[in-house]
Every structure is written in C-alpha cells, then in structure tokens.
Amino acid sequence: MIGTITRAALSGTAVSVASTIALALAAKAEGRHAVRPTNATGHWYLGDRAAVSRNVDAKHTLLGFATHEGASIFWAAIFQGFQKLGPRRPAVVDAIGVSALAAFVDYVVVPKRLTPGWEKVVSPRSIAATYGVMALALWATSARKSHP
C-alpha cells in the first residue's frame, strides 16, 4: 500500500502537470506565450519581470515550475489528510474543497508577492478554470473515486 507522503507527491505532481498544461493553453488562447504563466510563478523571487519572460530557462521556467510543484504537493497533502479524516465522504467533495481553499489562500490570504503570479498573465476566468483542473487532478488521483 502506498504511503500518504508518496500519494501526496504523486497526486501533487499530477496537479502540477495538469494545471501547467491548462495555464499554457489558456495563455495561448488569450494571445500570450504559453510559458509565461509558469515563469510568472517565480515572481516571488524574481519580481514582476518574471511574468513577462517568454524564455524557457532555469532562471524563469525551472524556478516557476519548482515553486508550483512544491505548492501542488502541499495542497495534495492536505487533500490526502482530508481523505483520511473523512473516509466516507466522496473524494470529489474533498478535491473541490481543497481546490477552493487553495484559490482562497492564493488570492485572498497570502501577500501579493506570494500569489501564484498567474494573474499577471491570464484572465480571472482562466485562473478559475485552472483551479477546476486542480480539483479534477486531485479527484483522479484519489485512492477511492466515490461519487456524491
């Protein structure tokens, strides 16, 4: 049986990859370079100029993706904890709840310097859709995919 930490790492990586793809597609659809949302995530360290970079490089892209990966694993660990605390609750409920909590923390609670930075590149609608993708990825990687 897979341990909670391993499950969180796998689930978080699925969230990170799925949401990165969703953001890249959203950026392209909105007329921006696909790598900009990932690069923007490094704005906590590089400042606002990270959001305008269209370079695929370690300075912008690797930092942005590593930051996003870490955050995704953090939220996946919370999801795994909710799953253990409410074993009869449908996994989809926990997935939606954790995704909503992540959006609230990311855009209401934390200082502007610690937001994901996506708001510097894509529309609020695309950001909301990305949190929806997060919920889907969490649910898809759940050990039990019960339905409400």
C-alpha positions as CSV (number, residue, x, y, z in Angstrom):
1,M,0.0,0.0,0.0
2,I,1.3,3.5,-0.9
3,G,2.1,5.8,2.0
4,T,0.5,9.2,2.5
5,I,3.6,11.1,1.6
6,T,4.2,9.2,-1.6
7,R,0.5,9.5,-2.5
8,A,0.7,13.3,-1.9
9,A,3.9,13.6,-4.1
10,L,2.2,11.6,-6.9
11,S,-1.1,13.5,-6.6
12,G,0.7,16.8,-6.3
13,T,2.8,16.1,-9.4
14,A,-0.4,15.3,-11.3
15,V,-1.9,18.6,-10.2
16,S,1.2,20.5,-11.1
17,V,1.5,19.0,-14.6
18,A,-2.3,19.2,-15.4
19,S,-2.5,22.8,-14.2
20,T,0.6,23.9,-16.0
21,I,-0.8,22.5,-19.2
22,A,-4.2,24.2,-18.5
23,L,-2.4,27.5,-17.9
24,A,-0.3,27.2,-21.1
25,L,-3.4,26.5,-23.2
26,A,-5.2,29.5,-21.5
27,A,-2.2,31.8,-22.2
28,K,-2.1,30.8,-25.8
29,A,-5.9,31.2,-26.2
30,E,-5.5,34.7,-24.7
31,G,-2.8,35.6,-27.1
32,R,0.2,35.2,-24.8
33,H,3.2,32.9,-24.8
34,A,2.4,29.5,-23.3
35,V,5.4,29.6,-20.8
36,R,4.5,32.9,-19.3
37,P,2.2,31.6,-16.5
38,T,4.9,29.1,-15.4
39,N,7.6,31.8,-15.5
40,A,5.2,34.2,-13.6
41,T,5.1,31.8,-10.6
42,G,8.7,32.7,-9.9
43,H,7.7,36.3,-9.2
44,W,8.1,35.7,-5.5
45,Y,11.9,35.7,-6.1
46,L,12.4,37.5,-9.5
47,G,9.8,40.2,-9.2
48,D,7.2,41.2,-11.7
49,R,9.6,40.8,-14.6
50,A,9.2,37.1,-14.3
51,A,5.7,37.3,-15.7
52,V,6.8,38.9,-19.0
53,S,9.6,36.4,-19.7
54,R,8.9,34.2,-22.7
55,N,12.2,32.3,-22.2
56,V,12.3,28.6,-21.4
57,D,15.2,28.6,-19.0
58,A,16.3,27.6,-15.5
59,K,16.0,31.2,-14.1
60,H,12.4,31.6,-15.0
61,T,10.8,28.3,-16.0
62,L,12.6,25.9,-13.7
63,L,12.1,28.2,-10.7
64,G,8.4,28.8,-11.6
65,F,7.7,25.1,-12.1
66,A,9.6,24.0,-9.0
67,T,7.6,26.6,-7.0
68,H,4.3,25.4,-8.5
69,E,5.3,21.7,-7.9
70,G,6.0,22.4,-4.2
71,A,2.7,24.2,-3.8
72,S,0.9,21.4,-5.6
73,I,2.3,18.8,-3.4
74,F,1.4,20.9,-0.3
75,W,-2.2,21.0,-1.4
76,A,-2.2,17.4,-2.4
77,A,-1.0,16.5,1.1
78,I,-3.9,18.5,2.6
79,F,-6.3,16.6,0.2
80,Q,-4.8,13.3,1.4
81,G,-5.4,14.4,5.0
82,F,-9.0,15.2,4.3
83,Q,-9.4,11.8,2.7
84,K,-8.1,10.1,5.9
85,L,-10.3,12.3,8.2
86,G,-13.5,11.7,6.2
87,P,-13.3,8.2,4.8
88,R,-17.0,8.1,3.9
89,R,-17.0,11.5,2.2
90,P,-16.8,11.3,-1.6
91,A,-13.3,12.1,-2.9
92,V,-14.7,14.6,-5.3
93,V,-16.0,16.7,-2.3
94,D,-12.6,16.9,-0.8
95,A,-11.0,17.6,-4.2
96,I,-13.3,20.6,-4.8
97,G,-12.9,21.8,-1.2
98,V,-9.1,21.7,-1.3
99,S,-9.1,23.4,-4.7
100,A,-11.4,26.2,-3.4
101,L,-9.3,26.5,-0.3
102,A,-6.1,26.8,-2.4
103,A,-7.7,29.5,-4.6
104,F,-8.8,31.4,-1.5
105,V,-5.4,31.2,0.2
106,D,-3.5,32.0,-3.0
107,Y,-5.6,35.1,-3.9
108,V,-7.1,36.4,-0.7
109,V,-4.9,35.3,2.3
110,V,-1.2,35.5,1.2
111,P,0.6,38.7,0.4
112,K,0.6,39.7,-3.3
113,R,4.3,38.7,-3.6
114,L,3.3,35.1,-2.7
115,T,0.4,34.6,-5.1
116,P,0.9,32.1,-8.0
117,G,1.5,35.0,-10.3
118,W,-0.9,33.8,-12.9
119,E,-3.0,36.9,-12.5
120,K,-0.1,38.8,-14.2
121,V,-0.6,36.7,-17.4
122,V,-4.1,35.2,-17.8
123,S,-7.6,36.2,-17.0
124,P,-9.5,35.5,-13.8
125,R,-11.7,33.1,-15.8
126,S,-8.6,31.1,-16.8
127,I,-7.4,31.1,-13.2
128,A,-10.7,29.8,-12.0
129,A,-10.6,27.1,-14.7
130,T,-7.1,26.1,-13.6
131,Y,-8.4,25.6,-10.0
132,G,-11.1,23.4,-11.6
133,V,-8.3,21.4,-13.3
134,M,-6.6,21.1,-9.9
135,A,-9.8,19.6,-8.4
136,L,-10.1,17.1,-11.3
137,A,-6.5,16.0,-10.9
138,L,-6.9,15.6,-7.1
139,W,-10.0,13.5,-7.6
140,A,-8.5,11.5,-10.5
141,T,-5.5,10.5,-8.2
142,S,-7.6,9.7,-5.2
143,A,-7.4,6.1,-3.9
144,R,-11.2,6.0,-3.8
145,K,-13.2,7.7,-6.5
146,S,-16.7,7.6,-4.9
147,H,-19.4,9.7,-6.4
148,P,-21.8,12.0,-4.5
